[in-house]
């Protein structure tokens, strides 16, 4: 699925969280390519910072 197709699919479906989008349109936990793209899409459509509240699962910790 292209970035544009994913944007349209998320917009039309009304999904607002990373996990909901992956569950419906993806597989696994998301890859290193789709995570930033999906975070950007959710930021535009949901209108809140992707590291705040319920959209936080978009972030992959790089350190422990």
C-alpha positions as a Python dict, from the first residue, in 0.01 Angstrom:
ca = {
    (1, 'X'): (0, 0, 0),
    (2, 'X'): (141, 340, -93),
    (3, 'X'): (164, 627, 155),
    (4, 'X'): (-124, 803, -25),
    (5, 'X'): (-339, 490, -13),
    (6, 'X'): (-262, 447, 357),
    (7, 'X'): (-352, 812, 424),
    (8, 'X'): (-686, 770, 247),
    (9, 'X'): (-757, 437, 419),
    (10, 'X'): (-689, 583, 766),
    (11, 'X'): (-894, 895, 690),
    (12, 'X'): (-1194, 702, 559),
    (13, 'X'): (-1185, 439, 835),
    (14, 'X'): (-1163, 698, 1113),
    (15, 'X'): (-894, 504, 1298),
    (16, 'X'): (-693, 719, 1538),
    (17, 'X'): (-426, 493, 1688),
    (18, 'X'): (-120, 318, 1551),
    (19, 'X'): (-227, -20, 1686),
    (20, 'X'): (-576, 9, 1534),
    (21, 'X'): (-434, 95, 1191),
    (22, 'X'): (-180, -190, 1202),
    (23, 'X'): (-449, -433, 1314),
    (24, 'X'): (-676, -337, 1026),
    (25, 'X'): (-433, -268, 740),
    (26, 'X'): (-97, -414, 841),
    (27, 'X'): (69, -704, 1010),
    (28, 'X'): (297, -756, 1306),
    (29, 'X'): (408, -446, 1495),
    (30, 'X'): (483, -231, 1192),
    (31, 'X'): (812, -189, 1014),
    (32, 'X'): (1077, 85, 1020),
    (33, 'X'): (931, 229, 700),
    (34, 'X'): (564, 237, 796),
    (35, 'X'): (608, 363, 1155),
    (36, 'X'): (723, 715, 1064),
    (37, 'X'): (479, 734, 773),
    (38, 'X'): (189, 628, 992),
    (39, 'X'): (298, 861, 1273),
    (40, 'X'): (292, 1149, 1024),
    (41, 'X'): (-48, 1049, 889),
    (42, 'X'): (-197, 1021, 1239),
    (43, 'X'): (-47, 1354, 1337),
    (44, 'X'): (-222, 1522, 1045),
    (45, 'X'): (-555, 1344, 1079),
    (46, 'X'): (-589, 1322, 1457),
    (47, 'X'): (-444, 1664, 1526),
    (48, 'X'): (-241, 1579, 1834),
    (49, 'X'): (128, 1522, 1883),
    (50, 'X'): (212, 1158, 1807),
    (51, 'X'): (408, 1113, 2130),
    (52, 'X'): (116, 1224, 2346),
    (53, 'X'): (-150, 1003, 2496),
    (54, 'X'): (-299, 718, 2301),
    (55, 'X'): (-89, 761, 1986),
    (56, 'X'): (232, 707, 2185),
    (57, 'X'): (281, 343, 2062),
    (58, 'X'): (405, 492, 1734),
    (59, 'X'): (737, 564, 1903),
    (60, 'X'): (1000, 294, 1908),
    (61, 'X'): (1241, 334, 2201),
    (62, 'X'): (1604, 344, 2090),
    (63, 'X'): (1756, 311, 2436),
    (64, 'X'): (1663, 125, 2747),
}
